[in-house]
């Protein structure tokens, strides 16, 4: 799209919100022999008439206040466009055509900023065509009901209190040894303290691990990421820094050592392991936050839409009965306020938990393990009737085979 805009003389502004994405986009543009104007914090000279400008969103938000409307790009292209930090730029450029790209179009205000959503491919098809790897998922059968929820997400302080236990640190390392030993693995932790404690536990176990957080100096961050990509050490612990924009195809393991209510975050974290790489048939997710129960498999089909958020009617708060005095209490209470009875959390210790493989349910064994693209037209019809596969996925396979296949399918 940038190349086409450049050839047509369309003044275009391309924005990202992460330095890693900025570098990747610059490299892609360079492959088309386009030299864009770069807009960064240290940019002193700016040409409003430049055909292509590439910048970081926070930089452009600060600069626009000084321009007083003298810079008016005709086309605005945004990467990871579901993030709210792009919205002020769209507001400031009301005459620009806007194209936003994202793998997770989830934001409560997204419908106000875009008029249409184009979903021409989904994760199952990208896996089918070899653009992404399939995911083998395991989930610890743990109870996270003691973690408080605030504004639609698990509260960080409460979540850290749940995960910040010696046996949980040891348990994560033990399960890494069991399922991922020797494989390049990215760990997503709760917060900065959790990130470093997880790093220390891996190193104590003799598994070399580094950590990156928002406090890591840029030079150290670059050095650590380069060393990880080169295979200098197998495990990298982080909290929120490498959710998107980090492209390291050789990653084979993702450890989700936290809980989340956010589908976007859930998909983005696992997406770091989904890039194809020689010798890599699939990547493995170890979920320690019972996230699959809430958000489903990474590679299941999803239908995205632009719509206002649905208003959820609050039902009664979940309750439980104190086994000692019989008093009714909130389900998350860990000590009875009337008799002092202490409830034992079912999922605090990994020693008591069970790591189980999470798989999609296939109703008809006839098609289990087969690719959609390999099925005949009658088989595709039966697959749509008997399996948990959405008809639109089957329709896309049929459509890709041409008019004759569409007629047969009809």
C-alpha positions in Angstrom: 0.0 0.0 0.0 2.8 2.4 0.8 4.5 1.6 -2.5 1.3 2.2 -4.4 0.7 5.5 -2.6 4.3 6.5 -3.4 3.9 5.8 -7.1 0.7 7.8 -7.2 2.2 10.7 -5.4 -0.2 10.4 -2.4 1.3 12.1 0.7 1.4 9.3 3.3 2.1 9.1 7.0 3.0 5.7 8.4 3.0 5.3 12.2 4.0 2.6 14.7 4.1 2.7 18.5 7.2 0.4 19.1 10.8 0.9 18.0 10.9 -2.8 16.9 7.9 -2.3 14.6 9.4 0.9 13.3 12.7 -0.9 12.3 10.8 -3.8 10.7 8.6 -1.4 8.6 11.6 0.7 7.6 13.3 -2.5 6.3 10.2 -3.5 4.4 9.9 -0.1 2.8 13.6 -0.2 1.8 13.0 -3.5 -0.1 10.8 -1.4 -2.4 13.6 1.1 -2.8 11.6 3.9 -1.1 13.4 6.3 1.1 10.9 7.8 3.5 11.3 10.9 5.6 11.9 9.7 9.2 10.2 11.5 12.1 11.7 10.7 15.5 12.3 12.5 18.7 15.7 13.8 17.4 14.4 14.9 14.0 15.0 18.6 13.6 14.3 19.2 9.9 10.8 18.3 8.7 9.4 18.7 5.1 5.6 18.8 5.1 5.5 18.0 1.4 7.6 14.7 1.6 5.7 11.9 -0.2 6.2 9.3 2.5 6.9 10.0 6.2 7.6 7.3 8.7 7.3 8.0 12.4 6.5 7.0 16.0 3.0 7.8 17.2 4.1 9.6 20.4 6.5 11.8 18.4 3.9 12.9 15.9 1.4 13.6 18.7 3.9 16.1 20.3 4.9 17.7 16.9 1.3 18.2 15.6 0.8 20.9 18.3 3.6 23.0 16.7 2.6 22.5 13.0 -0.8 24.3 13.3 -2.3 22.3 10.5 0.5 22.9 7.9 1.1 19.1 7.6 -1.9 17.3 6.1 -1.2 13.8 4.8 -3.8 12.4 2.4 -3.3 8.8 3.7 -2.6 7.6 7.3 -1.4 4.0 7.8 -1.3 2.7 11.4 0.3 -0.5 12.6 -1.3 -2.2 15.7 -4.2 0.2 15.1 -6.3 -1.2 17.9 -4.3 0.8 20.4 -5.9 3.9 21.8 -2.7 6.1 21.5 -3.4 6.4 17.7 -6.9 7.9 18.2 -5.7 11.5 18.9 -3.8 11.5 15.6 -6.9 10.4 13.7 -8.8 13.2 15.5 -6.2 15.7 14.4 -6.3 14.7 10.8 -10.0 14.5 9.9 -9.4 14.9 6.2 -7.0 11.9 5.9 -8.0 8.5 4.7 -7.1 6.0 7.4 -6.0 2.4 7.1 -5.3 0.5 10.3 -3.7 -2.9 10.5 -4.0 -5.2 13.4 -4.3 -9.0 14.2 -6.5 -8.2 17.2 -9.2 -5.5 16.3 -10.4 -5.1 19.9 -11.0 -1.8 21.6 -14.1 -0.3 23.0 -13.8 2.8 20.8 -12.6 1.2 17.6 -16.1 1.4 16.0 -15.9 5.2 16.4 -12.8 5.6 14.4 -13.3 3.1 11.5 -16.2 2.6 9.1 -15.4 -0.9 7.9 -13.4 -3.9 8.9 -11.9 -6.2 6.3 -11.1 -9.7 7.5 -9.9 -11.6 4.5 -8.0 -14.2 6.4 -7.9 -15.6 10.0 -5.4 -17.6 12.1 -6.6 -21.1 11.1 -6.2 -20.2 7.4 -2.8 -18.6 8.0 -1.7 -21.8 9.7 -3.2 -23.8 6.9 -1.2 -21.9 4.3 2.0 -22.0 6.2 2.3 -18.3 7.2 1.9 -19.2 10.9 2.7 -22.2 13.0 0.1 -24.2 14.9 0.1 -24.1 18.7 0.3 -27.0 21.1 -1.2 -25.7 24.3 -1.0 -26.9 27.9 -2.9 -25.3 30.8 -2.3 -25.7 34.5 -5.6 -26.6 36.2 -5.3 -23.8 38.7 -7.8 -21.7 40.7 -7.3 -18.0 40.1 -10.6 -16.9 41.8 -8.6 -15.2 44.6 -7.3 -12.6 42.1 -9.3 -9.3 42.1 -10.8 -7.9 38.9 -10.8 -4.1 38.4 -12.1 -2.3 35.2 -12.4 -5.5 33.3 -8.9 -6.9 34.0 -7.1 -8.7 36.8 -5.7 -6.3 39.3 -1.9 -6.3 39.1 -1.3 -6.2 42.9 -3.7 -9.0 43.5 -2.3 -11.0 40.6 1.3 -10.6 41.8 0.2 -11.8 45.3 -1.2 -14.9 43.7 1.8 -15.7 41.5 4.6 -14.5 43.9 5.1 -17.8 45.7 8.2 -20.0 45.8 6.5 -23.1 44.7 5.0 -21.4 41.6 8.4 -20.1 40.5 9.9 -23.6 40.9 6.9 -25.1 39.3 7.2 -23.0 36.1 10.9 -24.0 35.8 9.9 -27.7 36.3 7.3 -27.6 33.6 9.7 -25.8 31.3 12.1 -28.7 31.8 9.3 -31.2 31.1 7.8 -29.6 28.0 10.3 -27.1 26.6 13.8 -27.9 27.8 16.5 -26.5 25.4 13.9 -24.6 23.3 14.0 -20.9 22.9 11.2 -19.6 25.2 9.6 -16.3 26.0 8.1 -15.8 29.4 5.3 -13.2 30.1 5.2 -12.3 33.8 2.9 -10.1 35.9 5.2 -7.1 36.6 8.8 -6.0 36.8 9.5 -7.7 40.2 7.9 -10.9 39.0 9.9 -10.7 35.8 13.3 -10.6 37.6 12.3 -13.2 40.2 11.4 -15.6 37.4 14.7 -14.9 35.7 16.6 -15.6 38.9 14.7 -18.9 39.4 15.6 -20.1 35.9 19.3 -19.2 36.5 19.3 -21.0 39.9 18.1 -24.1 38.1 21.1 -23.9 35.7 19.0 -22.5 32.8 20.4 -19.3 31.5 17.7 -16.6 31.4 17.8 -12.8 30.9 15.0 -10.2 31.5 13.8 -7.1 29.8 11.3 -4.6 31.3 10.4 -0.9 30.9 13.3 -0.1 33.2 15.9 -1.8 31.0 18.2 0.8 29.3 17.8 0.9 25.5 21.4 -0.3 24.9 21.0 -3.2 27.3 17.6 -4.1 25.8 19.1 -4.1 22.3 22.0 -6.3 23.4 19.8 -8.8 25.3 17.3 -9.1 22.4 20.1 -9.6 19.9 21.7 -12.3 22.0 18.4 -14.1 22.5 17.7 -14.1 18.8 21.2 -15.4 18.2 20.6 -18.3 20.6 23.1 -17.2 23.3 20.6 -18.2 26.0 17.3 -20.1 25.9 14.8 -18.2 28.1 13.8 -14.5 28.1 11.5 -13.1 30.8 9.5 -9.9 30.3 6.3 -8.1 31.3 4.5 -6.3 28.6 7.5 -5.2 26.6 7.5 -7.9 24.0 3.7 -8.3 23.5 3.9 -7.0 20.0 6.5 -5.8 17.5 9.0 -8.4 18.6 9.7 -10.7 15.6 11.9 -13.7 16.5 10.7 -16.7 14.4 13.0 -19.2 16.2 10.9 -18.9 19.4 9.4 -22.3 20.1 7.9 -21.8 23.6 5.6 -19.3 25.2 5.0 -19.3 28.9 2.1 -17.2 30.1 2.9 -16.8 33.8 0.0 -14.5 34.5 -3.8 -14.2 34.0 -5.6 -11.9 31.7 -9.2 -11.0 30.7 -8.0 -9.4 27.5 -8.4 -11.4 24.3 -6.1 -9.0 22.4 -3.3 -9.4 25.0 -3.8 -13.2 25.0 -3.5 -13.5 21.2 -0.6 -11.1 20.9 1.5 -12.8 23.6 1.2 -16.2 21.9 1.7 -14.6 18.5 5.4 -14.1 19.4 5.8 -17.9 19.0 3.8 -18.3 15.9 6.3 -17.3 13.2 7.5 -20.1 10.9 11.2 -21.2 11.2 13.2 -24.0 9.6 12.6 -27.2 11.6 9.7 -25.7 13.6 6.5 -27.6 13.1 4.6 -25.9 16.0 5.1 -23.8 19.0 4.1 -24.7 22.6 2.2 -22.5 25.1 2.3 -23.2 28.8 -0.6 -21.4 30.4 -0.4 -20.9 34.2 -3.3 -18.4 34.5 -6.2 -20.6 33.4 -6.5 -18.2 30.4 -7.8 -20.9 28.0 -10.9 -21.3 30.1 -11.8 -17.6 29.5 -10.3 -16.8 26.1 -10.1 -20.1 24.1 -7.4 -21.5 21.9 -5.0 -19.2 20.1 -5.7 -20.8 16.7 -9.5 -21.1 16.8 -11.5 -19.2 14.3 -12.9 -15.8 15.3 -15.2 -13.4 13.5 -14.2 -9.8 14.1 -16.6 -6.9 13.8 -16.9 -3.2 14.4 -19.5 -2.7 17.0 -20.1 -0.8 20.3 -19.2 -2.9 23.4 -22.1 -4.9 24.7 -23.5 -3.8 28.0 -23.2 -6.7 30.3 -25.8 -7.0 33.0 -24.3 -7.7 36.3 -25.6 -10.8 38.0 -25.3 -11.6 41.7 -21.8 -11.9 43.0 -20.6 -15.6 43.2 -21.0 -16.9 46.7 -19.7 -19.8 48.8 -20.6 -21.3 52.1 -18.2 -21.4 55.1 -17.9 -25.1 56.0 -17.3 -24.2 59.6 -20.2 -21.8 60.5 -22.3 -22.0 57.4 -22.2 -18.2 56.7 -22.5 -17.2 53.0 -19.4 -15.4 51.7 -18.1 -13.9 48.5 -16.4 -16.5 46.4 -13.0 -14.8 46.5 -12.9 -14.4 50.3 -10.1 -16.6 51.7 -11.0 -16.2 55.4 -14.4 -16.2 57.0 -15.1 -12.9 58.8 -17.4 -14.6 61.3 -15.5 -17.6 62.5 -12.0 -17.2 61.0 -12.1 -20.4 58.9 -9.3 -20.2 56.3 -10.0 -21.5 52.8 -7.3 -23.3 50.9 -6.7 -22.1 47.3 -7.0 -25.0 45.0 -4.5 -23.7 42.5 -1.8 -22.0 44.6 0.6 -24.9 44.4 1.7 -26.4 41.1 2.5 -29.6 43.0 -1.3 -30.1 43.4 -2.1 -28.8 39.9 -2.1 -30.8 36.7 -0.7 -29.5 33.4 -3.1 -30.7 30.7 -3.0 -30.4 27.0 -5.7 -28.1 25.5 -7.1 -29.3 22.2 -10.0 -28.4 19.9 -13.0 -30.8 20.0 -13.4 -32.8 16.7 -16.8 -34.5 16.4 -16.0 -36.6 13.4 -12.8 -38.6 13.5 -12.9 -38.9 9.6 -11.2 -35.5 9.2 -9.0 -35.4 12.3 -5.4 -34.5 11.4 -6.3 -33.6 7.8 -5.9 -30.2 6.2 -9.0 -28.4 4.9 -7.3 -27.8 1.6 -6.9 -31.5 1.0 -10.6 -32.3 1.4 -12.8 -33.0 -1.6 -16.0 -31.0 -2.1 -18.3 -33.7 -0.6 -15.9 -34.0 2.3 -16.0 -30.2 2.8 -19.8 -30.4 2.9 -19.7 -33.1 5.6 -17.0 -31.3 7.5 -19.2 -28.3 7.8 -22.1 -30.4 9.0 -20.2 -32.7 11.4 -17.2 -30.7 12.8 -16.8 -27.6 14.8 -15.5 -25.7 11.8 -17.3 -22.5 10.7 -18.9 -22.6 7.3 -17.0 -19.4 6.3 -13.7 -21.2 6.6 -14.9 -24.0 4.3 -16.3 -21.4 1.9 -13.0 -19.7 1.6 -11.3 -23.0 0.7 -14.0 -23.7 -1.9 -13.8 -20.2 -3.3 -10.0 -20.4 -3.7 -10.5 -23.4 -6.1 -12.4 -21.3 -8.7 -15.9 -21.2 -10.2 -16.2 -24.9 -10.9 -15.6 -25.8 -7.3 -18.1 -23.1 -6.2 -20.7 -24.6 -8.5 -20.1 -28.1 -7.1 -20.3 -26.9 -3.6 -23.6 -25.2 -4.3 
